[in-house]
């Protein structure tokens, strides 16, 4: 869930609302009173790739990710489509929706409806409803000192897609990023029941640095990262060297730089690279390490810790580097 503006109107209290817009979490959460929590989220954006079906897939994966990041299971989705019908044939928009529907089918849920409008530029996304068991709900305030940090997808999506926009991309290199963006973060649901998996959040527009800061601030902790352990997309380093850095990278860094330790430009360009349908950042305590790695391996993931969380130290930045 991204930052939104708040009005000055008096706030109304809803006792069953566990997570609302006062928190920087991935989805809203309401206690159903029977041990379960209802989750709700929405996300949409303009095309990040030219292929309409792949665009639909990426947007759907990105929207569903918020539910998985909260430790939940999606149960249904509805589509949100803006389409310039006078500029682009409606049949192309149908391919976008087909891509979204295919991803929902993969997630085991219906694309149960939606709404479309005539818009100057195309956009697509989903509003998703999910369910989590209350003890397994993961919020940004649940991380613990001593937790190790893991990232389930490599960074560099923004760099690769910027290379495509600048027409510097080489054959098949965009496909590497598209494949990663089209992977569901369903691992979040599978990890949520493990004791010691304390917090999860998905890495999107604020980059790893911005979303890790949200976790640190919500949990009252600081992080030390081992940059060399952070997974990077194949060829992303090459395109970063060609100057294919999104404008959002520097805006992210400017927003958060006061809380970040000293960085080289190369590190900055990856730490704050805006991700679309990025991976999950997972914090794991010692008691959950063995089971965490077991479940990850069963799901084709061999993950290495990229850092650790610590109690606040006034002499150190919120995010520093080992």
ROPA-606853 format. One record per residue: x, y, z of N, C-alpha, C, CB in turn. Coordinates in steps of 0.1 Angstrom, whole numbers. Glycine has a CB too. Example, Ala and Ser with C-alpha at 12.3 -4.5 7.8 and 13.67 -1.06 7.14 Angstrom:
REM ROPA-606853
    nu    nv    nw   cau   cav   caw    cu    cv    cw   cbu   cbv   cbw
   132   -57    78   123   -45    78   132   -33    78   113   -45    90
   128   -22    71   137   -11    71   129     0    79   141    -6    57
This chain:
REM ROPA-606853
    nu    nv    nw   cau   cav   caw    cu    cv    cw   cbu   cbv   cbw
     8   -12     0     0     0     0     9    12     0   -10     0    12
     8    21   -10    16    33   -11    11    44    -2    17    37   -25
    20    54     0    16    66     8     5    74     2    29    75    10
    -5    78    10   -16    86     5   -17    98    14   -29    78     5
   -23   109     9   -25   121    17   -37   119    27   -28   133     8
   -36   125    38   -47   124    48   -53   138    50   -41   119    62
   -66   138    52   -73   150    54   -72   154    69   -88   149    50
   -77   166    72   -77   171    86   -90   168    93   -75   186    86
   -99   160    87  -112   157    93  -110   148   105  -121   150    82
  -118   148   115  -117   140   126  -117   125   122  -128   142   136
  -108   117   128  -107   103   125  -118    95   132   -93    98   129
  -124    86   125  -134    77   131  -127    64   134  -146    75   121
  -129    59   146  -123    47   150  -131    34   147  -121    47   166
  -125    24   141  -131    12   137  -124     1   145  -131     9   122
  -129    -4   156  -122   -14   164  -117   -26   157  -130   -18   176
  -124   -31   147  -120   -43   140  -109   -41   129  -132   -49   134
  -106   -28   127   -96   -25   117   -82   -26   123   -98   -10   111
   -75   -37   119   -62   -40   125   -51   -32   118   -59   -55   124
   -52   -31   104   -42   -24    96   -50   -14    87   -33   -33    88
   -48    -1    88   -54     8    80   -44    17    73   -64    17    87
   -48    29    69   -39    38    61   -30    46    70   -46    47    52
   -31    44    84   -21    50    93    -8    42    93   -27    51   107
    -8    30    88     4    22    88     9    21    73     0     7    93
    22    19    72    28    17    59    29     2    56    42    24    58
    18    -5    56    18   -19    53    13   -21    39     9   -27    63
    12   -34    35    10   -38    21    -5   -38    18    16   -51    17
   -14   -41    28   -28   -43    26   -35   -38    38   -32   -57    22
   -48   -35    37   -56   -32    49   -61   -45    54   -68   -23    45
   -63   -46    68   -67   -58    74   -78   -55    84   -55   -65    81
   -89   -64    84  -100   -63    93  -102   -76   100  -113   -59    85
  -103   -75   113  -105   -87   122  -120   -92   120  -102   -84   137
  -121  -104   115  -135  -110   113  -141  -116   126  -134  -121   102
  -133  -116   136  -138  -121   149  -139  -136   151  -152  -115   151
  -134  -144   141  -134  -158   142  -120  -164   140  -144  -164   132
  -110  -156   143   -96  -161   142   -91  -158   128   -96  -176   144
   -99  -152   119   -94  -149   106   -94  -133   104  -103  -155    95
   -86  -129    94   -85  -115    91   -88  -114    76   -71  -109    94
   -96  -104    72   -99  -101    58   -89   -90    54  -114   -96    56
   -83   -93    42   -73   -84    36   -78   -78    24   -60   -92    33
   -75   -65    21   -79   -58     9   -68   -49     4   -92   -50    12
   -66   -49    -9   -56   -41   -15   -59   -38   -29   -42   -47   -14
   -53   -28   -35   -54   -25   -49   -42   -18   -54   -67   -16   -52
   -39   -21   -67   -27   -15   -73   -29   -15   -88   -14   -22   -69
   -25    -5   -95   -26    -5  -110   -15     5  -115   -40    -1  -115
   -11     3  -128    -1    12  -134    -2    12  -149    13     9  -129
     5    20  -155     6    21  -170    15    10  -175    10    35  -175
    15     7  -188    23    -5  -193    38    -3  -190    20    -6  -208
    44   -14  -186    58   -14  -184    65   -22  -195    61   -20  -170
    57   -30  -203    62   -37  -214    52   -35  -226    65   -52  -211
    57   -37  -238    48   -35  -250    38   -46  -252    56   -33  -262
    41   -58  -248    32   -70  -250    20   -68  -241    40   -83  -248
     8   -67  -246    -4   -65  -237    -7   -76  -228   -16   -62  -246
    -5   -89  -232    -8  -100  -223     2  -101  -212    -8  -113  -231
    15   -98  -215    25   -98  -205    23   -87  -195    39   -97  -211
    19   -75  -200    16   -64  -191     5   -68  -182    11   -52  -200
    -6   -74  -186   -17   -79  -178   -12   -88  -167   -27   -85  -186
    -3   -98  -171     3  -107  -161    11  -100  -150    12  -117  -168
    20   -91  -155    28   -84  -145    20   -76  -135    38   -75  -152
    10   -68  -141     1   -60  -132    -6   -69  -122    -8   -52  -140
   -11   -80  -126   -18   -89  -117    -9   -95  -106   -25  -100  -125
     2   -99  -110    12  -105  -100    16   -94   -90    25  -110  -107
    17   -82   -95    21   -71   -86    10   -68   -76    24   -58   -94
    -3   -69   -80   -14   -66   -71   -16   -77   -61   -27   -64   -79
   -14   -90   -65   -16  -101   -56    -5  -102   -46   -16  -114   -64
     6   -96   -49    18   -97   -40    15   -91   -27    30   -90   -46
     7   -80   -26     4   -74   -13    -3   -83    -3    -5   -62   -16
   -12   -92    -9   -18  -102     0    -8  -112     5   -30  -109    -8
     0  -117    -4    10  -127     1    20  -121    11    18  -132   -11
    23  -108     9    32  -101    18    27  -100    32    36   -88    13
    13  -100    34     7  -100    47     5  -114    53    -6   -92    46
    10  -124    46     8  -138    51    -5  -143    48    10  -138    66
   -12  -138    38   -26  -142    34   -27  -150    22   -35  -131    34
   -39  -155    19   -42  -162     7   -52  -153    -1   -48  -176     9
   -50  -150   -13   -61  -142   -21   -73  -152   -23   -55  -137   -34
   -85  -146   -23   -97  -154   -26  -104  -149   -38  -106  -154   -13
  -102  -136   -42  -109  -131   -54  -103  -118   -58  -124  -130   -52
  -104  -115   -70   -99  -102   -75  -109   -96   -85   -85  -103   -82
  -109   -83   -86  -116   -76   -97  -107   -67  -104  -129   -68   -91
  -109   -65  -117  -100   -58  -125  -103   -43  -126  -100   -63  -139
   -92   -35  -128   -93   -20  -129   -86   -17  -142   -87   -13  -117
   -93   -12  -152   -88   -10  -165   -91     4  -170   -93   -20  -175
   -81    12  -174   -83    24  -181   -78    22  -196   -75    36  -174
   -86    26  -205   -82    23  -219   -86    35  -229   -89    10  -224
   -76    39  -237   -79    50  -247   -85    43  -259   -67    58  -250
   -98    41  -259  -104    33  -270  -102    39  -284  -118    31  -267
  -101    53  -284  -100    59  -297   -86    58  -302  -104    74  -295
   -76    54  -294   -62    53  -298   -58    39  -300   -53    60  -288
   -62    30  -291   -58    16  -292   -70     7  -292   -49    13  -279
   -70    -2  -302   -82   -11  -303   -86   -18  -290   -80   -21  -314
   -99   -19  -287  -103   -26  -275   -98   -41  -275  -118   -26  -275
   -96   -47  -286   -91   -61  -287   -77   -62  -280   -90   -65  -301
   -69   -51  -280   -57   -51  -273   -59   -51  -258   -48   -39  -278
   -69   -43  -254   -72   -43  -240   -77   -56  -235   -83   -32  -237
   -84   -63  -243   -89   -77  -239   -77   -86  -237   -98   -82  -250
   -66   -84  -244   -54   -92  -242   -48   -89  -228   -44   -91  -253
   -48   -76  -224   -43   -73  -211   -51   -80  -200   -44   -57  -209
   -65   -80  -202   -73   -86  -192   -71  -101  -192   -88   -83  -195
   -69  -107  -204   -66  -121  -204   -53  -125  -196   -64  -126  -219
   -43  -116  -197   -31  -118  -189   -34  -118  -174   -20  -108  -193
   -42  -108  -170   -45  -108  -156   -54  -120  -152   -53   -95  -153
   -63  -124  -160   -71  -136  -157   -62  -148  -156   -82  -138  -168
   -52  -150  -165   -44  -162  -164   -36  -162  -151   -34  -161  -176
   -31  -151  -146   -24  -151  -133   -34  -154  -122   -18  -137  -131
   -46  -149  -122   -55  -152  -112   -58  -167  -112   -69  -144  -114
   -60  -173  -123   -62  -187  -124   -50  -195  -118   -64  -192  -139
   -38  -190  -121   -26  -196  -115   -26  -195  -100   -13  -190  -120
   -31  -184   -94   -32  -182   -80   -44  -189   -74   -34  -167   -77
   -53  -195   -82   -64  -203   -77   -76  -195   -73   -60  -211   -66
   -77  -183   -80   -88  -174   -76   -95  -169   -89   -84  -162   -68
  -108  -165   -88  -114  -159  -100  -111  -144  -102  -129  -161   -99
  -110  -140  -114  -111  -126  -117  -126  -123  -119  -103  -122  -130
  -132  -119  -108  -147  -120  -107  -155  -108  -112  -150  -122   -93
  -148   -99  -118  -155   -87  -124  -145   -75  -125  -167   -83  -115
  -150   -63  -124  -141   -52  -125  -148   -39  -131  -129   -55  -133
  -140   -30  -134  -146   -17  -140  -135   -11  -149  -149    -7  -128
  -140    -5  -160  -131     1  -170  -137    15  -173  -131    -7  -183
  -127    24  -177  -131    37  -181  -123    41  -193  -128    47  -169
  -128    51  -200  -120    56  -211  -110    66  -205  -129    64  -221
   -97    64  -208   -86    71  -202   -76    76  -213   -79    63  -192
   -69    87  -210   -59    92  -220   -48    82  -223   -54   105  -215
   -44    74  -212   -33    64  -214   -38    51  -207   -20    69  -207
   -34    40  -212   -38    27  -207   -33    25  -193   -35    16  -216
   -40    18  -184   -35    13  -171   -43     1  -168   -36    24  -160
   -38    -7  -159   -44   -19  -155   -39   -24  -142   -43   -31  -166
   -48   -30  -134   -44   -36  -121   -56   -43  -115   -39   -25  -111
   -54   -47  -103   -65   -55   -96   -68   -49   -82   -61   -70   -95
   -80   -51   -78   -84   -49   -64   -85   -64   -59   -97   -41   -62
   -78   -67   -48   -77   -81   -44   -82   -82   -29   -63   -86   -45
   -90   -93   -27   -95   -96   -13   -88  -109    -9  -110   -98   -13
   -83  -109     3   -76  -121     8   -80  -124    22   -61  -120     7
   -76  -136    27   -78  -140    41   -65  -145    47   -89  -152    41
   -63  -141    59   -52  -146    67   -56  -151    81   -41  -135    69
   -50  -161    86   -52  -165   100   -46  -154   109   -46  -179   103
   -53  -150   119   -49  -138   126   -35  -140   132   -59  -136   137
   -31  -152   138   -18  -153   143    -7  -153   133   -17  -166   151
   -11  -155   120    -1  -155   109     0  -142   101    -4  -167   100
    -8  -132   105    -8  -119    98     6  -113   100   -19  -110   104
    12  -108    89    25  -102    90    24   -87    87    35  -109    79
    28   -79    96    29   -64    94    43   -59    96    19   -57   104
    45   -47    91    58   -41    92    63   -39   106    59   -28    84
    54   -39   115    58   -36   129    62   -49   137    47   -29   137
    62   -61   130    64   -74   136    78   -78   136    55   -84   130
    87   -71   129   101   -76   129   108   -75   142   109   -67   118
   118   -83   144   124   -84   158   139   -82   156   122   -98   164
   146   -77   166   160   -75   167   166   -89   166   165   -68   179
   176   -91   158   183  -104   156   178  -111   143   180  -113   168
   166  -107   138   161  -113   126   171  -111   114   147  -107   122
   173  -122   107   180  -121    94   171  -117    83   188  -135    91
   177  -111    73   169  -105    62   171  -114    49   173   -91    59
   160  -117    42   161  -124    30   153  -118    19   156  -139    32
   157  -119     7   150  -113    -5   147  -124   -15   158  -102   -11
   134  -126   -19   130  -137   -27   132  -135   -42   116  -141   -24
   134  -123   -47   136  -120   -61   148  -111   -62   124  -115   -68
   156  -112   -73   167  -103   -75   162   -88   -78   176  -108   -86
   171   -79   -75   169   -65   -79   173   -62   -93   176   -56   -68
   168   -51   -98   173   -46  -111   162   -45  -122   184   -55  -116
   150   -47  -118   138   -47  -127   137   -33  -133   125   -51  -120
   138   -22  -125   137    -9  -130   148    -6  -140   138     1  -119
   160   -11  -138   172    -8  -147   169   -15  -160   185   -13  -140
   165   -27  -160   163   -35  -172   151   -28  -181   159   -50  -169
   140   -25  -174   129   -19  -182   133    -5  -187   117   -18  -173
   142     2  -179   146    15  -184   155    13  -197   154    23  -173
   163     3  -197   172     0  -208   163    -3  -220   181   -12  -206
   151   -10  -218   142   -12  -229   136     1  -234   131   -22  -225
   132    10  -225   127    23  -229   137    31  -237   122    31  -217
   149    30  -233   160    38  -240   165    31  -252   172    40  -230
   159    19  -256   162    12  -267   177     7  -267   159    20  -280
   182     4  -255   195    -1  -254   195   -16  -250   203     6  -243
   183   -22  -249   182   -36  -245   187   -45  -256   167   -39  -241
   193   -56  -252   197   -66  -262   187   -77  -262   212   -71  -259
   188   -85  -273   179   -96  -275   177  -105  -263   183  -104  -287
   165  -107  -259   161  -117  -248   164  -111  -234   169  -129  -250
   171  -100  -233   174   -95  -219   162   -90  -212   185   -84  -220
   152   -84  -219   140   -80  -213   132   -92  -208   131   -72  -223
   133  -103  -215   126  -115  -211   130  -120  -197   128  -126  -221
   142  -117  -193   147  -121  -180   139  -114  -169   163  -118  -178
   138  -101  -171   130   -93  -161   115   -97  -162   132   -78  -164
   110   -99  -174    96  -102  -175    93  -115  -167    91  -103  -189
   101  -125  -169   100  -138  -162    99  -136  -147   111  -148  -165
   108  -128  -141   108  -125  -127    95  -118  -123   121  -117  -123
    91  -108  -130    79  -100  -127    66  -109  -128    78   -88  -136
    67  -119  -136    55  -127  -138    54  -139  -128    54  -133  -152
    64  -139  -118    64  -150  -108    56  -145   -96    78  -153  -104
    46  -153   -92    38  -150   -81    46  -151   -68    25  -159   -80
    43  -142   -58    50  -143   -45    42  -152   -36    51  -129   -39
    37  -163   -41    29  -173   -33    37  -179   -22    24  -184   -42
    51  -178   -22    59  -182   -11    55  -176     2    74  -180   -15
    50  -163     1    46  -156    13    35  -164    21    41  -142    10
    26  -170    14    15  -178    21    21  -190    27     5  -182    11
    31  -196    21    37  -208    26    46  -206    37    45  -215    14
    52  -194    38    61  -191    49    54  -185    62    71  -180    45
    41  -181    60    34  -173    71    32  -181    83    21  -168    65
    31  -194    82    28  -202    94    40  -206   102    21  -215    90
    52  -203    97    65  -207   104    68  -197   116    77  -207    94
    69  -203   127    73  -195   139    87  -190   137    72  -204   152
    88  -177   138   101  -171   136   102  -163   123   112  -181   136
    93  -166   113    91  -157   102    82  -145   107    85  -164    89
    89  -135   110    82  -124   118    76  -113   109    92  -118   127
    82  -110    98    77   -99    90    80  -102    75    84   -86    94
    71   -97    67    73   -98    52    67   -85    46    66  -110    46
    73   -80    36    68   -69    28    73   -71    14    72   -55    34
    65   -66     4    69   -68   -10    77   -55   -14    58   -71   -19
    87   -58   -23    96   -47   -28    90   -41   -41   110   -52   -29
    85   -29   -40    79   -23   -52    86    -9   -55    64   -21   -51
    78     1   -56    83    14   -61    93    21   -53    72    23   -63
    94    19   -40   104    26   -32   117    18   -31    99    27   -17
   118     7   -38   131    -1   -38   133    -8   -25   142     9   -41
   143   -16   -25   146   -24   -13   149   -14    -1   158   -33   -15
   157    -3    -4   160     6     6   148    12    13   169    17     1
   139    17     5   127    24    10   118    15    18   119    30    -1
   116     2    13   107    -7    20   113   -13    32   103   -18    11
   127   -15    32   133   -19    44   133    -8    55   148   -22    41
   134     5    51   132    16    61   119    16    67   135    29    54
   108    13    59    95    12    65    94     1    76    84     9    54
   100   -10    73   100   -21    83   108   -16    96   107   -34    78
   120   -10    94   128    -6   105   120     5   113   141     0   100
   114    14   107   107    25   114    95    20   121   103    36   104
    87    11   115    75     5   121    79    -4   133    68    -3   111
    90   -11   132    94   -20   143   104   -14   153   100   -33   136
   109    -2   151   118     5   160   132    -2   160   112     4   174
   137    -5   148   149   -12   146   158    -6   136   147   -27   142
   170   -11   135   179    -7   124   184   -19   117   191     2   129
   190   -17   105   194   -29    97   208   -27    92   185   -30    84
   216   -38    92   229   -38    86   228   -47    74   240   -42    96
   232   -42    62   231   -50    50   245   -54    45   224   -42    39
   245   -66    39   257   -71    32   254   -69    17   262   -85    36
   258   -58    11   254   -55    -2   258   -66   -12   260   -42    -7
   270   -72   -10   275   -82   -20   266   -95   -19   289   -86   -17
   258   -96    -9   249  -108    -8   235  -106   -15   247  -112     7
   232   -93   -18   219   -90   -24   218   -95   -38   217   -75   -24
   209  -104   -42   208  -109   -55   204   -98   -66   198  -120   -56
   211   -98   -77   208   -89   -88   204   -96  -100   221   -80   -90
   196   -91  -108   191   -97  -121   203   -98  -130   180   -88  -127
   203  -109  -138   213  -111  -148   213   -99  -158   211  -124  -155
   224   -94  -161   226   -83  -170   223   -69  -165   219   -85  -183
   217   -68  -153   213   -55  -147   225   -47  -145   205   -57  -134
   236   -53  -140   249   -45  -138   254   -39  -151   259   -54  -132
   253   -47  -162   257   -42  -175   249   -29  -179   255   -53  -185
   236   -30  -177   228   -18  -181   229    -7  -172   213   -23  -182
   231    -9  -159   234     2  -150   247     9  -154   236    -3  -135
   257     2  -159   269     8  -164   267    16  -176   279    -3  -167
   256    13  -184   252    21  -196   244    34  -192   245    13  -206
   241    35  -179   233    47  -175   218    45  -175   237    59  -183
   214    33  -176   199    30  -176   194    29  -162   197    16  -184
   193    41  -156   189    42  -142   176    50  -142   199    48  -133
   165    44  -137   152    51  -137   153    64  -129   141    42  -131
   145    74  -133   144    87  -125   139    84  -111   135    96  -132
   131    74  -109   126    71   -96   137    67   -86   115    61   -96
   148    62   -91   159    58   -82   164    69   -74   170    51   -90
   167    80   -81   173    92   -74   162    99   -65   178   102   -84
   150    99   -69   139   104   -61   138    96   -48   125   105   -68
   138    83   -49   138    74   -38   150    77   -28   138    59   -41
   161    78   -34   173    81   -25   172    94   -19   186    80   -34
   168   104   -26   167   118   -20   157   118    -9   163   128   -31
   147   109   -10   136   109     1   142   102    14   124   102    -4
   151    93    12   155    85    24   170    86    27   152    70    21
   177    94    21   192    94    22   196    97    36   198   104    13
   189   105    44   193   109    57   193    97    67   183   119    63
   187    86    63   186    74    71   195    63    66   172    69    72
   203    66    56   211    56    49   226    59    51   208    55    34
   234    48    54   248    50    55   254    53    42   254    37    60
   267    55    42   274    59    29   273    49    19   289    62    33
   270    53     6   268    44    -5   276    48   -17   253    44    -9
   281    39   -24   286    42   -38   275    43   -47   296    30   -42
   277    50   -59   266    52   -68   260    38   -73   271    60   -80
   269    28   -75   264    15   -79   255     9   -69   276     6   -82
   258    10   -56   250     5   -46   236    12   -45   257     5   -32
   237    25   -46   225    34   -46   216    30   -57   229    48   -47
   221    28   -69   213    25   -81   205    12   -80   221    25   -93
   210     3   -72   203   -10   -70   194   -10   -57   213   -22   -69
   199    -4   -47   192    -4   -34   179     4   -35   200     2   -23
   179    14   -44   167    23   -45   161    21   -59   170    37   -43
   164    11   -67   158     8   -80   143     5   -78   166    -4   -87
   134    12   -84   120     9   -82   117    -5   -89   111    20   -89
   111   -13   -81   107   -27   -86    92   -27   -90   111   -38   -76
    89   -34  -100    75   -37  -104    74   -52  -102    72   -33  -118
    64   -56   -94    62   -71   -90    75   -77   -85    57   -78  -102
    82   -69   -76    94   -74   -70    92   -85   -60   101   -63   -63
   102   -89   -53   102  -101   -44    97   -96   -30   115  -107   -43
    97  -106   -21    94  -103    -7   106  -102     1    85  -115    -1
   106   -92     9   117   -90    20   111   -97    32   120   -75    23
   119  -107    37   114  -116    48   124  -115    59   112  -131    43
   119  -112    72   127  -112    83   125  -125    92   125   -99    92
   136  -132    95   135  -145   101   143  -146   114   139  -156    91
   137  -149   125   144  -151   137   151  -165   137   135  -150   149
   160  -167   147   168  -179   147   160  -192   148   178  -179   159
   149  -191   156   140  -202   158   133  -207   145   130  -199   168
   133  -198   135   126  -202   123   135  -205   111   117  -191   119
   148  -204   113   157  -205   102   157  -218    95   171  -203   107
   157  -229   102   157  -243    96   145  -245    88   159  -253   107
   133  -242    94   121  -245    86   119  -235    75   109  -243    96
   124  -223    76   123  -213    65   131  -218    53   129  -200    70
   143  -223    55   151  -227    44   145  -240    38   166  -230    49
   140  -249    46   133  -261    42   122  -258    32   128  -270    53
   113  -249    36   102  -245    28   106  -238    15    92  -236    35
   116  -229    16   122  -223     4   127  -233    -6   132  -212     8
   135  -242    -1   141  -252   -10   130  -260   -17   150  -261    -2
   119  -264    -9   108  -272   -15   101  -264   -26    98  -275    -4
   103  -251   -26    97  -242   -36   107  -236   -46    89  -231   -29
   118  -242   -47   128  -239   -57   136  -226   -54   121  -236   -69
   137  -222   -41   144  -210   -37   156  -214   -28   135  -200   -30
   168  -210   -32   180  -212   -24   184  -197   -20   192  -219   -31
   180  -193    -7   182  -179    -3   194  -178     7   169  -174     3
   201  -167     5   212  -164    14   208  -151    21   225  -162     7
   211  -150    34   208  -138    42   216  -126    36   212  -139    56
   208  -114    35   215  -102    29   217   -92    40   205   -96    19
   214   -96    53   217   -87    64   209   -91    76   213   -72    60
   209   -82    86   203   -85    99   197   -72   105   213   -92   108
   187   -74   114   181   -63   121   187   -63   136   166   -65   122
   188   -50   140   194   -48   154   186   -37   161   209   -43   153
   188   -36   174   182   -26   182   187   -12   177   184   -27   197
   180    -2   179   184    12   175   197    16   182   173    22   178
   206    22   174   218    27   180   220    41   174   231    18   175
   219    51   183   219    65   179   232    69   171   218    74   191
   242    61   173   255    64   166   255    59   151   267    59   173
   245    51   147   244    45   134   232    49   127   246    30   136
   233    48   114   222    51   105   211    40   106   226    53    90
   199    43   102   189    32   103   192    20    94   175    38    98
   198    23    82   204    13    73   219    16    71   196    12    60
   227     6    75   241     7    73   246    -5    66   249    10    86
   259    -6    64   265   -17    56   276   -23    63   269   -12    42
   276   -37    63   287   -44    69   300   -44    60   283   -58    72
